[in-house]
Amino acid sequence: MSVNRVCFNCGSSSFVSDRSLGGKIVCSKCGSSSFKNKSSSFLKRKKLVFLAIAIAIFIIVI
């Protein structure tokens, strides 16, 4: 299975092929067939924004 995909509902990265649905890929934990690609660059940018806000607040307080 592709490691860069996560379930849209529960966030799990474990998927199985459901034989009753003709081999459609579903989440093994919640059974959902909707998934999204994991974006590490988005998470890094989000952390960078929070770090910048924290530094700005720290400078304002001092």
C-alpha positions as CSV (number, residue, x, y, z in Angstrom):
1,M,0.0,0.0,0.0
2,S,1.0,3.6,-0.5
3,V,2.3,5.2,2.6
4,N,1.5,8.7,1.6
5,R,-2.3,8.3,1.8
6,V,-4.4,8.7,4.9
7,C,-8.1,8.1,5.6
8,F,-10.2,11.3,5.3
9,N,-12.4,10.3,8.3
10,C,-10.1,8.7,10.9
11,G,-6.6,9.6,9.7
12,S,-5.4,6.0,9.5
13,S,-2.9,4.9,6.9
14,S,-3.9,1.2,6.7
15,F,-6.0,0.3,3.7
16,V,-7.4,-3.0,2.4
17,S,-8.9,-4.1,-0.9
18,D,-12.6,-4.9,-0.3
19,R,-13.5,-7.9,-2.4
20,S,-17.3,-7.3,-2.1
21,L,-16.9,-3.9,-3.7
22,G,-14.9,-5.2,-6.7
23,G,-11.5,-4.5,-5.2
24,K,-12.1,-0.9,-4.1
25,I,-9.6,0.4,-1.6
26,V,-11.2,1.0,1.8
27,C,-9.8,2.0,5.3
28,S,-9.3,-1.0,7.5
29,K,-10.3,0.8,10.6
30,C,-13.5,2.7,9.7
31,G,-14.4,1.2,6.3
32,S,-14.5,4.6,4.5
33,S,-13.4,4.7,0.8
34,S,-12.4,8.4,0.9
35,F,-8.8,9.2,1.4
36,K,-6.4,12.0,0.8
37,N,-2.7,12.4,0.2
38,K,-0.5,13.3,3.1
39,S,1.3,16.6,2.5
40,S,4.3,17.0,4.7
41,S,5.2,20.4,3.2
42,F,1.8,21.8,4.3
43,L,2.5,20.7,7.8
44,K,5.9,22.2,7.8
45,R,4.5,25.5,6.6
46,K,1.9,25.4,9.3
47,K,4.5,24.9,12.0
48,L,6.5,27.7,10.6
49,V,3.5,30.1,10.8
50,F,2.9,29.1,14.4
51,L,6.5,29.6,15.2
52,A,6.5,33.1,13.6
53,I,3.4,34.1,15.6
54,A,4.9,32.8,18.8
55,I,8.1,34.8,18.2
56,A,6.1,38.0,17.4
57,I,4.0,37.6,20.6
58,F,7.2,37.0,22.6
59,I,8.8,40.2,21.2
60,I,5.6,42.2,21.9
61,V,5.5,41.0,25.5
62,I,9.1,41.9,26.1
